[in-house]
C-alpha cells in the first residue's frame, strides 16, 4: 500500500509539472500572438511604417526566438 501511495504522489507531481510547462508555453504563445496582431494592425493602418519594420524583421526574425518546446505529457509516466 505504501508503494501505491508513492506512485500516486509521483504521478500527481508529474501532472503538476506538466501543467506548469503547458501554462508557460501558452503564455509565450499569447505574447507572440499579441505581437503579431500589433504587427498586422500597424501594417494595415500605416503601410509606409510597416515597410520600415520589414527590414527590422529580416535582421531579427521573431520566430527564431520562439520555439514551442516538446511538452511530454504525464501519460508517459502512467504507462509504467
C-alpha positions as CSV (number, residue, x, y, z in Angstrom):
1,X,0.0,0.0,0.0
2,X,2.9,2.4,0.7
3,X,4.3,1.8,-2.8
4,X,0.9,2.6,-4.3
5,X,0.7,5.8,-2.4
6,X,4.3,6.8,-3.5
7,X,3.4,6.0,-7.1
8,X,0.3,8.2,-6.9
9,X,2.3,11.1,-5.4
10,X,4.9,10.9,-8.2
11,X,2.2,10.8,-10.8
12,X,0.5,13.9,-9.3
13,X,3.8,15.7,-9.1
14,X,4.4,14.9,-12.8
15,X,1.0,16.1,-13.8
16,X,1.5,19.4,-11.9
17,X,4.9,19.9,-13.6
18,X,3.4,19.3,-17.0
19,X,0.5,21.7,-16.3
20,X,3.1,24.4,-15.3
21,X,5.1,23.7,-18.5
22,X,1.9,24.0,-20.7
23,X,0.9,27.2,-18.9
24,X,4.3,28.8,-19.6
25,X,4.1,27.7,-23.3
26,X,0.6,29.2,-23.5
27,X,1.8,32.5,-22.1
28,X,4.6,32.6,-24.7
29,X,2.1,31.9,-27.5
30,X,-0.2,34.6,-26.1
31,X,2.6,37.1,-26.2
32,X,3.6,36.1,-29.7
33,X,0.0,36.4,-31.0
34,X,-0.3,39.8,-29.4
35,X,2.9,40.9,-31.2
36,X,1.7,39.5,-34.5
37,X,-1.7,41.3,-34.0
38,X,0.1,44.6,-33.4
39,X,2.2,43.9,-36.5
40,X,-0.9,43.3,-38.6
41,X,-2.6,46.4,-37.2
42,X,0.4,48.5,-38.0
43,X,0.7,47.1,-41.5
44,X,-2.9,47.8,-42.4
45,X,-3.2,51.1,-40.7
46,X,0.2,52.5,-41.6
47,X,1.6,50.7,-44.7
48,X,4.5,53.1,-45.0
49,X,5.7,52.5,-41.5
50,X,5.3,48.7,-42.0
51,X,7.9,48.8,-44.7
52,X,10.4,50.0,-42.2
53,X,9.6,47.2,-39.9
54,X,10.0,44.6,-42.7
55,X,13.7,45.4,-42.8
56,X,13.9,45.1,-39.0
57,X,12.2,41.7,-39.1
58,X,14.7,40.5,-41.7
59,X,17.6,41.4,-39.4
60,X,16.0,40.0,-36.3
61,X,13.2,37.4,-37.0
62,X,10.7,37.0,-34.2
63,X,10.1,33.3,-35.0
64,X,13.7,32.3,-34.4
65,X,13.4,33.1,-30.7
66,X,10.0,31.4,-30.2
67,X,10.2,27.7,-30.4
68,X,7.5,25.5,-28.9
69,X,9.3,23.0,-26.7
70,X,8.2,19.4,-26.9
71,X,5.9,19.0,-23.9
72,X,5.9,15.4,-22.8
73,X,2.6,14.7,-21.1
74,X,2.1,12.9,-17.9
75,X,0.6,10.0,-19.8
76,X,4.2,8.7,-20.4
77,X,4.6,8.2,-16.6
78,X,1.2,6.4,-16.4
79,X,2.3,3.8,-18.9
80,X,4.9,2.3,-16.4
